[in-house]
């Protein structure tokens, strides 16, 4: 529910710079979209072939979700004393969500690092690439995975004041347990 609060800010922060850079304001609306369409052959092709667009969206979504969890796992393994032995992956049927889980506690900074990396790598970087290249598919992918990282941002916010001890993934729920040392 809190994640819905992030939709508008993410769209504003990601899409507005893209529009300011690539929209041709000299032509007005909708003719100004011509510049964006000219730079996005794949998008034009998909706009004509809706089934291709849906297939590409489904593949990008699946691959992005797998990569999101794998990035969490790589970061956890890099910071866990037992490496990959401490990392597990799964799918929560109740929440209809995949997850990665670290079975050992991490330092607060290491835990927060594992939270932010998927959003940066799959969300922020593709958006920035879209600003430089004009590729609207990178923009859509980046926005999608910035929104996909909202849960991580909420957990990051909840951990913001923890500076001592360690943080352990909660064994059953989304979130963590703070263990003071």
C-alpha positions in Angstrom: 0.0 0.0 0.0 2.8 2.4 0.8 4.4 1.5 -2.5 1.6 3.3 -4.3 2.9 6.6 -2.9 6.1 6.1 -4.9 4.4 5.9 -8.4 4.0 9.6 -9.1 7.5 10.6 -7.7 9.2 7.8 -9.8 7.3 8.9 -12.9 8.2 12.5 -12.4 11.9 11.9 -11.6 12.4 9.4 -14.5 10.0 10.5 -17.3 10.1 14.3 -17.0 13.8 14.6 -17.8 13.4 12.2 -20.7 10.5 14.3 -22.1 12.5 17.5 -21.6 15.4 16.1 -23.5 13.7 14.2 -26.3 10.3 15.8 -26.9 10.3 18.3 -29.7 8.4 21.2 -28.1 8.6 23.2 -31.4 5.8 21.1 -32.9 3.4 20.9 -30.1 1.3 17.9 -29.1 1.2 15.2 -30.5 3.6 16.1 -33.3 6.4 16.6 -30.8 6.3 12.9 -30.2 7.7 12.4 -33.7 11.3 12.8 -32.4 10.8 10.2 -29.8 9.2 7.8 -32.3 12.0 8.4 -34.8 14.6 7.3 -32.2 12.7 4.2 -31.2 12.4 1.8 -34.2 11.6 -1.2 -31.9 8.9 0.8 -30.1 7.3 1.8 -33.4 7.4 -1.9 -34.5 5.8 -3.0 -31.2 3.1 -0.3 -31.4 2.0 -1.9 -34.7 2.4 -5.5 -33.5 0.7 -5.5 -30.0 1.4 -9.2 -29.5 5.2 -8.6 -30.0 4.9 -5.8 -27.4 3.2 -8.1 -24.9 5.8 -10.8 -25.5 8.7 -8.4 -25.0 7.1 -7.0 -21.9 6.6 -10.5 -20.4 10.2 -11.5 -21.2 11.6 -8.2 -19.8 9.5 -8.5 -16.7 10.5 -12.1 -16.1 14.2 -11.5 -16.8 14.2 -8.3 -14.7 12.6 -10.1 -11.7 15.1 -12.9 -11.8 18.0 -10.4 -12.1 16.5 -8.3 -9.2 16.6 -11.3 -6.9 20.0 -12.5 -8.2 21.5 -9.1 -7.5 20.2 -9.2 -4.0 21.7 -12.7 -3.7 25.1 -11.7 -5.1 25.3 -8.7 -2.7 24.3 -10.9 0.3 26.8 -13.6 -0.6 29.6 -11.0 -1.0 28.9 -9.7 2.6 28.0 -12.9 4.4 30.7 -14.9 6.2 29.6 -18.1 4.6 29.0 -16.6 1.1 26.5 -18.4 -1.1 25.8 -21.0 1.6 23.9 -18.3 3.5 21.7 -17.3 0.5 18.5 -18.9 -0.6 15.9 -18.0 -3.2 12.2 -18.8 -3.3 8.7 -17.8 -4.2 6.2 -16.6 -1.6 2.8 -17.9 -2.7 0.8 -15.7 -0.4 2.5 -12.5 -1.6 2.9 -13.8 -5.2 6.5 -12.6 -5.0 9.9 -14.1 -5.5 12.5 -13.5 -2.8 16.1 -13.9 -1.8 17.0 -14.5 1.8 20.2 -14.3 3.7 20.3 -16.8 6.6 23.0 -14.9 8.5 23.0 -11.4 9.9 24.8 -8.6 8.0 26.2 -5.3 9.1 23.7 -2.4 8.7 25.6 -0.9 5.8 26.0 -4.3 4.0 22.3 -5.0 4.5 21.3 -1.6 3.1 23.8 -2.1 0.2 21.9 -5.4 -0.7 18.6 -3.4 -0.7 19.6 -0.6 -3.0 21.6 -2.4 -5.7 18.7 -3.9 -7.8 17.0 -0.5 -7.9 20.2 1.2 -9.0 21.3 -1.5 -11.6 17.8 -2.3 -13.1 16.0 1.0 -12.5 18.3 4.0 -12.3 20.9 3.0 -14.8 18.5 2.1 -17.6 16.6 5.4 -17.0 19.9 7.4 -17.3 20.8 5.4 -20.4 17.4 6.4 -21.9 18.1 10.1 -21.2 21.3 9.9 -23.2 20.2 7.6 -26.0 16.5 8.5 -26.3 15.6 4.8 -26.2 12.2 4.7 -24.7 12.4 1.0 -24.0 15.2 1.6 -21.5 13.0 4.3 -19.9 10.0 1.9 -19.6 12.3 -0.9 -18.2 13.9 1.5 -15.8 10.7 2.9 -14.5 9.2 -0.6 -14.1 12.2 -1.7 -12.0 12.4 1.5 -10.0 8.8 0.7 -9.0 9.8 -2.9 -8.5 12.4 -1.7 -5.9 9.8 0.3 -3.9 9.6 -2.5 -1.3 13.4 -2.4 -0.9 13.2 1.4 -0.5 10.6 1.1 2.3 12.8 -1.5 4.1 15.8 0.8 3.6 13.8 3.6 5.2 12.9 1.5 8.1 16.5 0.6 8.7 17.8 4.2 8.4 18.5 4.7 12.1 20.3 1.4 12.7 24.0 2.0 13.1 25.0 -0.7 15.6 24.6 -4.5 15.8 23.6 -6.5 12.8 20.5 -6.8 10.7 19.0 -10.3 10.0 16.4 -10.9 7.2 13.1 -11.8 8.9 12.7 -15.6 8.5 9.0 -15.4 7.5 8.0 -11.8 6.6 9.2 -9.0 4.4 11.6 -7.0 6.5 14.3 -7.6 9.1 15.2 -8.1 12.7 17.7 -5.8 14.3 20.1 -7.6 16.7 22.0 -5.3 19.0 25.5 -6.5 20.0 
